[in-house]
């Protein structure tokens, strides 16, 4: 009987539990034993394990977070940490490790593969949706819907008071979340790290909106664009409008995953097991143009996913 491991690493994303469930329930009928390492790579280094069975993963598909938990692990970034993790995998007779996480987790998995020679299968789970080689990631749809629901409520008070509301969403390096949220809530301005936008241009857009008898405005900004508090103060000073700032923060990570996040997680989990059965190749599963794909770890960790600036232009056109 082959033995495979699962680790959830990096920031949590709604749907991670659904992915764990899918891996376990497709692996066990294929005569595999499944071990979960708790608390991410930190648990792997400490050999903190949990045996996962068919009933262990019952009733978790709808839960946010991860039953295996996750934790940052500075030690794993060192050569000594990688060597220790490789030894733990060999001690447990692990033939393949499923890593559910984001870009940083996959970079760690790539180093661990070279050190251990053990197959690594990545499952993209990130609310930022910034993983190369896949159109979407586990948790992204849930985070978008959480932010949209919050902004729909914010719009009520913005309209009532005739205010400008700046809503900061997550995205330290990339603006995929801000772009999709901004487009779907009808924001007048969307600010993302990938695109430079002058404060004068932002203010000009808001002033033109008022001249068109729009009594309130919504600005969606990714946290990586810059200091939202300074942006608020600068807009107030330059326009004289009443401006409020709402930072959604970690509310975007939590909550029950949407149907789409559960679907993506289930597809990815089952496909990951298929890849373990089919060969000893390491890589990352994904979805491109509606089809499941399998990209090498090197491709995923060395390439950057491109933001669709056509969507940004569309958002600007629709916000007139």
C-alpha positions in Angstrom: 0.0 0.0 0.0 1.4 3.4 -1.0 1.5 6.1 1.5 0.9 9.8 0.5 1.0 12.9 2.6 -1.0 16.1 2.6 0.0 19.5 3.8 -1.9 22.8 3.7 0.5 25.7 3.6 0.6 29.5 3.5 -2.5 31.6 3.8 -5.7 29.7 4.3 -8.3 29.7 1.5 -12.0 28.6 1.6 -12.1 25.2 -0.1 -8.9 23.8 1.3 -11.0 21.3 3.3 -12.9 20.3 0.2 -9.6 19.6 -1.5 -8.4 17.5 1.5 -11.6 15.5 1.3 -11.3 14.9 -2.4 -7.7 13.7 -2.1 -8.5 11.3 0.7 -11.7 9.9 -0.9 -10.1 9.2 -4.2 -6.8 7.9 -2.8 -8.1 5.3 -0.4 -10.1 3.3 -2.9 -6.9 3.2 -5.0 -5.2 1.4 -2.1 -3.3 4.4 -0.7 -2.9 5.4 2.9 -3.2 9.1 3.5 -1.4 11.1 6.3 -1.9 14.7 7.0 0.9 16.9 8.4 -0.6 19.5 10.7 0.3 23.2 10.7 1.8 23.3 7.3 5.5 22.8 6.8 6.0 23.5 10.5 4.1 20.3 11.3 6.1 18.4 8.7 9.4 19.4 10.3 8.0 18.3 13.7 6.5 15.1 12.3 3.1 16.2 13.6 0.8 13.8 11.7 -2.9 12.9 11.5 -4.1 9.8 9.8 -6.9 10.6 7.4 -9.6 8.1 6.6 -12.9 8.2 4.7 -14.9 9.2 7.8 -12.2 11.6 9.0 -13.0 13.9 6.1 -16.8 13.6 6.5 -18.7 16.8 7.0 -15.9 19.2 6.1 -16.7 20.1 2.5 -18.6 23.2 3.6 -16.1 24.4 6.1 -13.7 27.3 5.6 -10.1 27.2 6.8 -8.3 23.9 7.0 -8.7 21.0 9.4 -4.9 20.4 9.1 -4.3 24.1 10.0 -1.5 26.1 8.5 1.4 28.1 9.9 4.3 30.2 8.6 7.6 28.3 9.0 10.9 30.3 8.7 12.9 27.2 9.4 11.6 25.5 6.3 13.2 28.3 4.2 16.7 27.2 5.3 18.8 24.3 3.8 18.7 22.6 7.1 14.9 22.8 7.3 14.5 21.4 3.8 16.9 18.5 4.7 15.0 17.8 7.9 11.7 17.8 6.1 13.0 15.3 3.5 14.1 13.0 6.3 10.7 13.1 7.9 9.1 12.2 4.6 11.4 9.2 4.3 10.9 8.1 7.9 7.1 8.0 7.2 7.7 6.1 3.9 5.8 8.9 2.0 6.0 8.3 -1.7 4.2 11.5 -2.7 3.3 14.8 -0.9 0.3 16.8 -1.9 0.9 20.5 -1.1 -2.3 22.6 -1.0 -1.3 26.3 -1.0 0.1 29.1 -3.1 3.2 30.3 -4.9 5.5 30.3 -1.8 4.3 26.8 -0.8 5.2 25.5 -4.3 8.6 27.1 -4.2 9.2 25.2 -1.0 7.8 22.0 -2.5 10.2 22.4 -5.4 13.2 22.6 -3.1 11.9 19.6 -1.1 11.5 17.5 -4.2 15.2 18.1 -5.1 16.3 17.3 -1.6 14.1 14.2 -1.2 13.5 12.8 -4.6 9.8 12.4 -3.5 7.0 13.3 -5.9 5.4 16.7 -5.1 1.9 17.5 -6.4 0.7 21.1 -5.9 -3.0 22.1 -5.6 -3.4 25.9 -6.1 -5.3 27.4 -3.1 -5.1 31.2 -2.8 -7.6 33.9 -2.6 -5.2 36.1 -4.7 -5.6 33.9 -7.8 -2.0 34.6 -8.7 -0.7 31.1 -9.6 0.7 30.7 -13.0 -0.7 28.0 -15.2 -4.3 28.0 -13.9 -7.2 30.3 -14.6 -8.5 30.1 -11.1 -7.5 28.9 -7.6 -9.3 27.4 -4.7 -10.9 30.1 -2.6 -10.7 32.9 -5.1 -14.4 32.8 -6.0 -15.4 32.8 -2.3 -13.2 35.8 -1.6 -14.6 37.7 -4.5 -18.2 37.0 -3.4 -17.4 37.9 0.2 -16.0 41.3 -0.9 -18.9 41.9 -3.3 -21.4 41.2 -0.6 -19.7 43.7 1.8 -19.4 46.4 -0.9 -23.1 46.0 -1.8 -23.9 46.9 1.8 -21.3 49.7 1.8 -23.0 51.1 -1.3 -26.2 51.7 0.7 -24.6 54.1 3.1 -22.4 55.7 0.4 -25.6 56.4 -1.5 -27.5 57.7 1.5 -24.7 60.2 2.5 -23.3 61.0 -1.0 -19.9 59.8 0.0 -16.8 58.4 -1.7 -16.0 55.0 -0.3 -12.5 53.4 -0.7 -12.6 49.7 -0.1 -9.3 47.9 0.4 -9.2 44.2 -0.5 -6.3 41.8 -0.2 -3.6 41.5 -2.8 -0.2 42.6 -1.7 1.6 41.9 -5.0 -1.2 41.2 -7.5 -4.6 42.8 -8.3 -6.7 39.8 -9.5 -9.0 40.1 -6.5 -9.4 43.8 -6.7 -10.0 43.7 -10.5 -12.8 41.1 -10.4 -14.4 42.7 -7.3 -14.2 46.2 -8.7 -15.7 45.2 -12.0 -18.6 43.2 -10.5 -19.6 46.0 -8.0 -19.4 48.7 -10.6 -16.6 50.6 -9.0 -15.7 54.0 -10.6 -12.0 53.4 -9.8 -10.0 50.2 -9.5 -6.4 50.4 -8.2 -4.0 47.5 -8.6 -0.3 47.0 -8.0 0.4 46.2 -11.7 -0.9 49.5 -13.0 0.4 52.9 -12.0 -2.3 55.5 -11.7 -1.8 59.2 -10.8 -3.8 60.7 -7.9 -4.8 63.6 -10.1 -6.3 61.1 -12.6 -8.2 59.4 -9.8 -9.6 62.7 -8.5 -10.5 63.8 -12.0 -12.5 60.7 -12.5 -14.4 61.3 -9.3 -15.1 64.9 -10.1 -16.4 64.0 -13.6 -18.6 61.4 -12.0 -20.2 64.0 -9.8 -20.8 66.3 -12.8 -22.7 63.4 -14.4 -25.0 63.5 -11.4 -23.5 60.4 -9.8 -24.0 61.2 -6.1 -21.5 58.7 -4.7 -18.5 56.7 -5.8 -16.8 53.4 -5.0 -13.1 52.9 -5.2 -11.7 49.3 -4.9 -8.0 49.2 -4.1 -5.7 46.2 -3.7 -3.6 46.5 -0.5 -0.4 46.3 -2.5 -1.2 49.5 -4.5 -0.2 51.8 -1.6 -1.3 53.4 1.6 -5.1 53.6 1.5 -5.2 56.1 4.4 -3.0 58.5 2.5 -5.1 58.0 -0.6 -8.2 58.8 1.4 -6.7 62.0 2.8 -5.3 63.1 -0.6 -8.7 62.7 -2.3 -10.4 64.6 0.5 -8.0 67.4 0.2 -8.1 67.6 -3.6 -11.8 67.2 -4.2 -13.5 68.3 -1.0 -15.7 65.2 -1.1 -16.5 63.2 2.0 -14.4 60.1 1.8 -14.5 57.0 4.0 -12.1 54.0 4.0 -13.1 50.4 4.7 -10.4 47.7 4.9 -12.0 44.3 4.5 -9.0 42.4 5.8 -9.1 38.8 6.8 -12.9 38.5 6.5 -12.0 37.7 2.8 -10.2 34.5 3.8 -13.0 33.0 6.0 -16.4 31.7 5.6 -18.0 28.7 3.9 -16.6 28.2 0.4 -18.9 28.9 -2.5 -20.2 26.1 -4.7 -17.6 27.0 -7.3 -14.7 26.9 -4.8 -15.9 23.5 -3.6 -16.2 22.3 -7.2 -12.6 23.5 -8.1 -11.3 22.0 -4.9 -12.9 18.6 -5.6 -11.7 18.6 -9.2 -8.1 19.5 -8.2 -8.0 17.0 -5.4 -9.1 14.1 -7.5 -6.9 15.1 -10.4 -3.9 15.3 -8.0 -4.4 11.7 -7.0 -4.7 10.7 -10.7 -1.3 12.2 -11.3 0.2 10.3 -8.4 -1.3 7.1 -9.9 -0.3 7.8 -13.5 3.4 8.7 -12.9 6.1 9.9 -10.6 6.2 13.4 -12.1 6.0 16.4 -9.8 3.9 19.3 -10.8 0.9 21.6 -10.1 -2.7 20.9 -11.1 -4.8 23.6 -12.6 -7.7 24.6 -14.9 -7.2 26.3 -18.3 -10.1 27.1 -20.6 -12.3 24.7 -18.7 -9.9 21.7 -18.8 -7.7 20.2 -16.1 -4.0 20.7 -16.7 -0.7 19.7 -15.1 2.2 22.1 -15.1 5.7 21.5 -13.9 6.8 23.0 -10.5 9.5 25.0 -12.3 6.9 26.5 -14.7 4.6 27.5 -11.9 7.3 29.0 -9.6 9.3 30.7 -12.4 6.5 32.4 -14.3 4.2 35.2 -13.3 0.5 35.2 -14.1 -0.6 38.2 -16.2 -3.4 40.5 -15.1 -6.1 40.9 -17.8 -5.9 44.6 -18.4 -8.8 44.3 -20.9 -11.0 43.7 -17.9 -9.7 46.9 -16.3 -10.6 48.9 -19.4 -14.0 47.3 -19.5 -14.6 48.3 -15.9 -13.7 51.9 -16.7 -16.0 51.9 -19.7 -18.9 50.5 -17.7 -18.4 53.0 -14.8 -19.3 56.1 -16.9 
